[in-house]
Amino acid sequence: MLANTRRAALGFKFVRKITNACVHEKATNNYKMNAWQVHSYGDELLRSSTRTPIVNEVNEVLVKVEAASVNPIDLLMKEGYARTVLNVLRKSDMELPLTLGRDFCGTIVSKGLASNSKFKMGDKVYGFVPLHKQGSFAEYVLAESDHICFQPEHLKPTECTSVVYAAMTAWSALFITGGLQFENTKNKRILVLGASGGVGTMAVQLLKTQGVQVIGTCSTNAVPLVRSLGADEVIDYTQPDYLKQIAESRYDIILDCAKFGVNNLPTNWKFKQFITLNSPLMLNTDKYGLLPGVLKSATTLVGDNIVILKDGKVIKWGFFLPCKKGFELINGLLTKKEIRPITHKEFDFDEIPDALAEVNKGHLRGKVVINVK
């Protein structure tokens, strides 16, 4: 009798927990949705009919996606990039099929009851999904309430989503890795290599809002764009004296958004920090395993720095960090129109493979975006 009573009590608590876990517009979990997924690394991206995600955590929201954007990381993840590290973070979650897409804009249709109380059903939001989670190239996406903000009223969904991952990558590299979050940024002099791309255009704008003197590099036809973003100087890398022009000045930070590479650094360039967004860490862990890959990467980083530390220089690796504080800063600047989206080209949801091919061509002027609606 006592055992039955205990079982009934436990059952009641379980039902109450499930009932209180989320509220939703309708039973979206009973439906299938369309998503662009990788079923085997290296194969073609396939449009699949899959189950609509369900809110399982009290801090989650389910968003009906209206727009997404393509980032270079999507191309890499399609080939299996970072799978060793990401599988550690995924824990018991399935690795494949993998839905690509890291940022989104859309409408909240379901939410955990402990999600930030400022969000409610029907709110228009935009945000990002960490790398180890299923992505936004789908009709619905799960996100954490700390990783979303209200959609700025003056922007379209495609404009909002074009900002998120690129701006967060730039912020992470400059303000966390580069330490600008903890320093007086006034009168800093920073060189952005590849200033006309997705991350580069955001880096230039973020730096200018903080009073930084910004020098950007790009090709001839992108010079007007980079100047329009507020860059104090623009250097055309197609000119024969390009490397010499850079060597004439001293920089607090050089941010490499162009895959320039540590091995190509001229010895006469004067800088305090060189931050690259293309570290070998993930490639090494995929090739050698988690611990050996980390050790090999650490050896490489130490070796690169030993050569230049005597000159007061340091090499660092920048990574996207899913930081609430960084996104709130970016959202504030975007809402106040202190930074603006830069869109290269727009594709429909049915054209996502074409959108990835466009990014793969390189030489972008801002972001490639997806209109899911």
PyMOL commands that set and color helices and strands:
alter all, ss='L'
color gray80, all
select helices_A, chain A and resi 2-21+28-30+72-78+83-90+145-147+157-177+180-182+198-209+220-228+242-247+262-264+281-288+290-311+324-335+349-361
alter helices_A, ss='H'
color red, helices_A
select strands_A, chain A and resi 22-24+32-38+46-51+60-70+98-99+103-112+124-128+140-144+148-150+189-193+213-218+233-236+250-256+270-276+314-317+343-348+367-371
alter strands_A, ss='S'
color yellow, strands_A
deselect
rebuild
show_as cartoon
